[in-house]
Amino acid sequence: MRSSLLLHICCGPCATATVEYWRGQGVEPTGYYFNPNIQPYQEFEKRLEGVRAFAAATELALREDLTYDPVEWFRCAGLAGEERCRRCLGLRLTAAAAEAADRGFPSLSTTLSISPWQRHDFIKEEGARAAEEHGVEFRYVDLRHIYRKSQRMAVALGLYRQKYCGCVVSEWERYRGA
């Protein structure tokens, strides 16, 4: 019997090699899409469509929390300056940990761990905090070494590939070269 975990998914491209990695470890992930940070709403929908297409193509079970409240996201993370990314990760990983606990998953992880652009120290810290709060295990694995593979897989599957993390602040940083 394969073990299971709830896998927070930020987008289809990051899910590609991440899901393959977990399956190679004898773990059958269930995807969990919760990303209220993604702006504008049209971008949220494009990324959701990509996650759904990936899940269908790979027979990945997928749970969706389609809560979209940019005002609440800004209250929690968007106005936090240097702490914005930490709080955003914390918001999403806390929701994933709660979902894992509610659905009986012993552990969770996130596709964000494949990105060379994410703060991995924040992922580890916020994932561990959220998991402890909800009585599950956070399984962090640094998957940056397979990031390029995930890009190739996304292209092969025809998945939408975005150019910024998700929030309007990260899009602005992309244009100003930060």
Order of alpha helices (4+ residues) and beta strands (2+ residues): beta-alpha-beta-alpha-beta-alpha-alpha-beta-alpha-beta-alpha-alpha
